[in-house]
Amino acid sequence: MVLANFLGVVLLMELIAGGYRFGADGLSMNYYVFNCPLAEPIVRSTVSSALQSDPTLAAALVRMHFHDCWIQGCDGSILLDSTKDNTAEKDSPGNLSVRGFELIDDVKEQLENQCPGVVSCADIVAMAAREAVSWSGGPVYDIPKGRKDGRRSKIEDTINLPFPTFNASELVRVFGKRGFSAQYMVALSGAHTLGVARCSSFKTRLSDPVDPTMDSDFSKALAKTCSGGDNAEQSFDVTRNNFDSFYFQALQRKAGVLFSDQTLYNNPETKAIVNNYAMNQAMFFLDFQRAMVKMSLLDVKEGSKGEVRADCRKVN
């Protein structure tokens, strides 16, 4: 925890040195200080309480934030429900494992009672993911706030999500198009230190022939998991609810669950990064928080380009 706090201070100093404000309409670290001073404490306490009851929600909240930001930017579009005229992002096959929507609703209801029309759903998702990381033992960091909520959420847009079948070169290319270096891509992949994958995401690796990049004993373990069906779950590493560097150590043992995980150890460029993170957790934490701040700024809606939804599940 001391190390995590130190890294958080380092990152905050970098942000202060570069200025508190981000973007033309003024995303800032202290965006809600005057117009909704209890915003951060409410998010923190509500998320913490939920995680005390269900620690597995931490992985879900980080995943929700990533899947939100990757499609149309960090605008809360993943929260919108489908309607009779539109199938929304959340009903895409790539998002069926995303959960925690009721927690976001709970936070939003409290904030609307405290300061109506002020705190966006997009900011709630970003703050909830940040809290999930730190609660799980990961780095403590801050993010700029002031995002507005988008009005578009379409299932066809989710085709742009990275697939679990991507190899390292494809991942480098896809993340590079969004402005992320290979190092930041590997750092963000480290979010898989939390949570599980469903058999449907990795069962093709068990087909004849079995993926040769897997350890033979590990492939048997995955096959046993999949005997429970497509929805059977496999932890990414041995500490599914702890944010640590064990994910990278698993890749070194050829025990990455998804093909897109293990491929990071099969490419010379990304293998070196995996080895560094496996050996130096502090380096992983520092790069992860930097990458998360960068991701939280992807294509944000500001000013009249978005709105602050009264209900996160539907546009105003």
Secondary structure, 3 states (H helix, E strand, C coil): CHHHHHHHHHHHHHHHHCCCEECCCCEECCCCCCCCCCHHHHHHHHHHHHHHHCCCHHHHHHHHHHHHHHCCCCCCHHHCCCECCECCHHHCHHHCCCCCHHHHHHHHHHHHHHCCCCCCHHHHHHHHHHHHHHHCCCCCCCCCECCEECCCCCHHHHHHCCCCCCCHHHHHHHHHHCCCCHHHHHHHHHHHHCCEEEHHHCHHHHCCCCCCCCCHHHHHHHHHHHCCCCCCEEECCCCCCCCCCHHHHHHHCCCCCCHHHHHHHCCHHHHHHHHHHHHCHHHHHHHHHHHHHHHCCCCCECHHHCECCCECCECC
